[in-house]
Amino acid sequence: MLEKLRNVVAAFEFDGNVQEAKPFGSGHINDTLLLSTDKSQYILQKMNTAVFKDPQGLMENVFGVTEYLRKEIAAQGGDPALETLTFIKTKDGRLFYDGPEGAWRSYRFQNTLMALNACRSPKDFYESGKAFGRFQALLGDYPAETLHETIPHFHNTPDRMRQLKEAIEKNAAGRLDSVREEVEFALAREESAKIVMDLAAEGVLPLRVTHNDTKLNNVLLDPETGAGTCVIDLDTVMPGMAIFDFGDSIRFGASTAAEDEKDLSKVTMDLELFDAYTKGFLEGCNNVLTPAERDLLPTGAWMMTFECGIRFLADYLNGDTYFKTAYPQHNLVRCHTQFKLVKEMEEKQDQMQAIVAKY
């Protein structure tokens, strides 16, 4: 592998002699390697330019935000090397390597911290919420409008509905007849899918720097204290709605089962986990959110779960062209878990609202 990537590895200024490169992580989009030298470790990652069509813009976002975070963290007495990612420029000063092998970037591996794919206890989810809330607070004064949209209309749920309807019409993979019930479920909620974007257009919700992929495993924790320490996976950092960052965390982390659990009896929206995350998120935000944003946090959870479900459904209809899949029904299984959670959130809206009000 190192021989194949000789030019890529040589482009970056790594500390020490490179000894090994091996596949790392479980991301759906990019190809990721853990690169080890005799002195340190780095992540070396090939950006998926079919998904991220503007890698230059993406890396300008990443460098701009992480450099800003370092200054804010240092000003508050924190450790920037530990509490945010440190990206490595190429030897000729570029933000990433772009060559025949593809578009590659690198950053220091936080080998003293850990990531979790599932909560061991509500405390883990609380710490995740606190870290993502602090991410919002630290970037509260960053000019969000200066960031590039790395994926245009990424969390624009009405546009995702449009894409689903196109997928239904084209039926590219010939799968439509097998998912009539799922399609009916989605189309019945088309009007509700417009709520947040309508409020944003009216100026009720402010534009913020948002992470847009706030899964539990995108926060690195201190293995001794369990404290949420560093927010990672910054590809989708761009202008957006804070309630969507909150909502995507709930979608992924407050579920009692994996995103691709086939047995739907195991899939439920855990209110104890919702409570823990909400408490942490609002503490971390440190009053940076407006009253309207706080009131709409449960709506954000519903919206992100519904949006993710229709994205999985559209990709299934299109023949699995976006998300990596392990078997032919994988995207449909993912769709089913999201739609199960959507129904539960609709049934538990009053309880979710009461929890937000409590904090």
C-alpha positions in Angstrom: 0.0 0.0 0.0 2.8 2.4 0.9 4.5 1.7 -2.5 1.2 2.6 -4.4 0.9 5.8 -2.4 4.5 6.8 -2.5 3.9 10.1 -4.1 1.0 10.9 -1.8 3.0 10.1 1.4 6.0 12.1 0.1 3.9 15.2 -0.5 3.3 15.7 3.3 5.7 16.8 6.0 5.4 13.9 8.5 7.3 13.7 11.7 9.6 10.7 11.5 10.0 7.8 9.0 6.9 6.3 7.6 6.6 2.6 8.6 3.1 1.4 7.9 -0.3 2.4 6.4 -3.4 0.4 7.1 -7.2 0.8 6.5 -8.9 2.6 9.4 -12.4 3.4 10.5 -15.9 2.6 9.2 -16.9 5.8 7.3 -19.4 5.5 4.4 -17.8 8.1 2.1 -14.0 8.5 2.2 -11.2 6.0 2.1 -9.2 6.3 5.3 -5.7 5.0 6.3 -3.9 5.1 9.6 -0.3 6.1 8.8 2.4 5.3 11.4 5.9 6.7 11.6 8.6 5.9 14.1 7.5 9.0 16.0 3.8 9.7 15.5 0.6 8.6 13.8 -1.5 10.4 11.2 -4.8 9.9 9.3 -4.3 9.9 5.6 -7.6 10.2 3.8 -8.7 10.1 0.2 -11.5 12.5 -0.3 -14.5 11.2 -2.3 -14.6 13.8 -5.0 -17.8 12.3 -6.5 -19.5 13.4 -3.3 -17.3 16.4 -2.4 -17.0 18.0 -5.8 -15.1 21.0 -4.5 -12.2 19.6 -2.4 -10.4 23.0 -2.4 -13.5 24.6 -0.9 -13.9 21.8 1.6 -10.3 22.1 2.8 -10.6 25.9 3.0 -13.5 25.3 5.4 -11.6 22.8 7.4 -8.5 24.9 7.8 -10.4 28.0 8.5 -12.6 26.4 11.2 -9.8 24.5 12.9 -7.5 27.5 13.0 -10.3 29.6 14.5 -11.0 26.8 17.0 -7.4 26.6 18.1 -7.4 30.3 18.9 -10.6 30.1 20.8 -9.6 27.0 22.8 -6.2 28.6 23.7 -8.0 31.8 24.8 -10.1 29.7 27.2 -7.1 27.9 28.6 -7.6 24.7 26.7 -5.2 22.5 24.7 -5.7 23.1 21.0 -3.6 20.1 20.0 -6.0 17.8 21.9 -9.3 19.6 21.5 -9.4 20.1 17.8 -7.9 18.4 14.7 -4.5 19.5 13.4 -4.4 19.3 9.6 -1.1 19.0 7.8 -0.3 21.1 4.7 1.7 19.6 1.9 5.4 20.5 1.6 4.6 23.1 -1.0 2.0 24.7 1.2 -1.2 23.4 -0.3 -4.2 22.3 1.8 -4.2 18.8 0.2 -2.5 16.6 -2.4 -4.2 16.3 -5.8 -2.7 13.9 -8.3 -3.3 10.7 -10.3 -4.0 8.8 -7.0 -6.8 11.2 -6.1 -7.3 14.0 -3.6 -5.6 13.2 -0.3 -5.4 15.2 3.0 -3.8 14.4 6.3 -4.1 15.3 10.0 -2.6 14.2 13.2 -4.2 11.1 14.8 -5.5 11.6 18.3 -4.1 8.4 19.7 -4.8 9.3 23.3 -8.5 9.6 22.7 -11.2 7.1 21.8 -14.3 7.0 19.7 -17.5 5.0 20.4 -20.0 3.6 17.9 -22.6 3.1 20.7 -23.2 4.5 24.1 -22.0 2.5 27.1 -24.2 4.7 29.3 -26.2 7.9 29.1 -23.0 9.7 30.3 -21.3 9.0 27.0 -24.2 10.6 25.2 -24.2 13.5 27.6 -20.5 14.1 26.9 -21.1 13.9 23.2 -23.8 16.5 23.5 -21.7 18.7 25.5 -18.8 18.5 23.0 -21.1 19.3 20.0 -22.7 22.1 22.0 -19.3 23.6 22.8 -18.5 23.3 19.1 -21.4 25.6 18.5 -20.4 28.0 21.3 -16.8 28.2 20.2 -17.9 29.0 16.6 -20.7 31.3 17.6 -19.0 34.4 16.2 -17.5 32.7 13.2 -18.9 34.3 9.9 -20.9 31.2 8.7 -21.7 32.9 5.4 -18.0 32.8 4.4 -17.9 29.0 4.4 -18.4 27.0 1.2 -21.3 24.6 0.9 -19.3 21.4 0.5 -22.5 19.6 -0.5 -25.1 22.1 -1.7 -28.6 21.7 -0.1 -27.2 19.0 2.2 -29.8 19.4 5.0 -32.5 20.9 2.8 -35.2 18.4 3.5 -37.7 19.7 0.8 -34.9 19.3 -1.7 -34.3 15.7 -0.4 -38.0 15.1 -1.0 -37.5 16.4 -4.5 -34.7 13.9 -5.0 -36.7 11.1 -3.6 -39.6 11.9 -6.0 -37.1 11.9 -8.9 -35.8 8.5 -7.8 -39.4 7.2 -7.6 -40.1 8.5 -11.1 -36.9 7.1 -12.6 -37.0 3.8 -10.7 -33.4 3.2 -12.0 -32.8 0.0 -10.2 -36.3 -1.5 -10.8 -37.0 -1.7 -7.1 -40.1 0.6 -6.8 -42.7 -2.1 -6.5 -41.0 -3.6 -3.5 -41.1 -0.3 -1.5 -44.5 1.1 -2.1 -45.3 1.2 1.6 -42.1 3.1 2.4 -42.8 5.6 -0.4 -46.3 6.2 0.9 -44.9 6.8 4.4 -42.5 9.4 3.0 -44.9 11.2 0.7 -47.5 11.5 3.6 -45.0 13.7 5.4 -44.0 16.0 2.6 -45.6 19.1 4.0 -44.0 18.6 7.5 -40.6 18.4 5.8 -40.8 22.1 4.8 -41.1 23.5 8.3 -37.5 24.3 9.2 -36.5 25.6 5.8 -39.5 27.9 5.8 -38.6 29.3 9.2 -35.0 29.8 8.1 -36.2 31.7 5.1 -38.3 33.9 7.4 -35.2 34.7 9.5 -36.6 32.9 12.6 -33.6 30.6 12.7 -30.1 32.1 12.3 -27.4 30.8 10.0 -24.6 29.1 12.0 -21.4 27.1 11.4 -22.7 23.5 11.6 -21.0 20.2 11.6 -23.8 18.3 9.8 -22.7 14.8 10.8 -23.0 14.8 14.5 -22.8 11.1 15.2 -21.6 9.8 18.5 -18.4 8.4 16.9 -17.5 11.9 15.6 -16.6 13.0 19.1 -13.4 11.7 20.6 -13.6 11.0 24.4 -10.9 10.9 27.1 -10.6 7.2 27.9 -10.0 7.9 31.6 -12.6 10.6 32.4 -15.0 9.9 29.5 -15.1 13.7 28.7 -16.0 14.6 25.2 -12.8 16.2 24.0 -12.5 16.7 20.3 -15.0 16.9 17.4 -13.8 15.2 14.3 -14.9 14.5 10.7 -15.3 18.0 9.5 -16.0 17.4 5.8 -19.5 18.7 6.1 -18.8 21.8 8.2 -20.7 24.6 6.4 -23.5 27.1 7.0 -26.6 25.5 8.4 -29.1 25.2 11.3 -28.0 24.4 14.8 -31.1 22.3 15.4 -30.0 20.0 12.6 -26.7 19.3 14.4 -28.7 18.5 17.5 -31.2 16.4 15.5 -28.7 14.3 13.7 -27.1 13.3 17.1 -30.5 12.2 18.4 -31.2 10.3 15.2 -28.0 8.3 15.6 -27.3 8.2 19.3 -30.7 8.0 21.0 -31.6 4.9 19.0 -31.4 1.7 20.9 -30.1 -0.2 17.8 -27.6 0.2 15.0 -28.5 2.2 11.9 -28.7 -1.0 9.9 -30.5 -3.3 12.5 -32.8 -5.7 10.6 -34.9 -6.5 13.7 -37.1 -3.4 14.1 -38.3 -4.6 17.5 -34.9 -3.6 18.8 -35.2 -0.1 17.4 -36.6 2.6 19.7 -36.0 6.2 20.5 -34.7 6.2 24.1 -36.0 9.2 26.1 -33.3 8.7 28.8 -30.7 9.1 26.1 -32.5 12.1 24.6 -32.6 13.7 28.1 -28.8 13.1 28.6 -27.9 14.5 25.2 -30.2 17.5 25.5 -28.7 18.4 28.9 -25.1 18.1 27.6 -25.8 20.0 24.4 -27.5 23.0 26.0 -24.8 23.2 28.7 -22.1 23.1 25.9 -23.9 25.8 23.9 -23.6 28.1 26.9 -26.7 30.2 25.9 -25.5 30.8 22.3 -28.9 29.5 20.9 -31.9 31.7 20.5 -35.2 30.8 22.2 -36.6 29.7 18.8 -33.7 27.3 18.3 -34.1 25.8 21.7 -37.9 25.3 21.2 -37.3 23.6 17.8 -34.7 21.1 19.0 -37.2 18.2 19.0 -38.3 19.2 15.5 -34.7 19.1 14.4 -34.5 15.5 15.7 -37.6 14.5 13.7 -36.5 16.3 10.6 -33.0 14.8 10.5 -34.3 11.3 11.1 -36.9 11.6 8.4 -34.4 13.2 6.0 -31.9 10.4 6.5 -34.7 7.8 5.9 -35.7 9.3 2.6 -32.0 9.6 1.6 -31.5 5.9 2.2 -34.8 5.1 0.3 -33.8 7.3 -2.6 -30.4 5.7 -2.8 -32.0 2.2 -2.7 -34.2 3.2 -5.6 -31.3 4.6 -7.5 -29.2 1.4 -7.2 -27.0 2.3 -4.2 -25.0 5.0 -5.9 -24.2 7.2 -2.8 -23.9 5.2 0.4 -21.5 2.2 0.7 -23.5 -1.0 1.1 -22.5 -4.5 2.3 -25.5 -6.3 0.7 -28.3 -5.5 -1.8 -30.9 -4.6 0.8 -28.6 -2.6 3.0 -30.0 0.9 2.2 -33.6 -0.4 2.6 -32.8 -1.8 6.0 -31.3 1.6 7.0 -34.5 3.3 5.7 -36.6 1.0 7.9 -34.7 1.9 11.1 -35.1 5.6 10.4 -38.8 5.4 9.6 -39.4 3.4 12.8 -37.6 6.2 14.8 -39.7 8.9 12.9 -42.9 7.2 14.1 -41.6 7.0 17.7 -40.6 10.7 17.7 -44.0 11.7 16.5 -45.5 9.7 19.4 -43.1 11.2 21.9 -43.0 14.9 20.8 -44.6 16.2 23.9 -42.2 14.3 26.2 -39.2 15.5 24.1 -40.5 19.1 24.3 -40.8 18.8 28.1 -37.2 17.6 28.4 -35.9 20.6 26.4 -38.0 23.0 28.6 -36.5 21.4 31.7 -32.9 22.4 30.7 
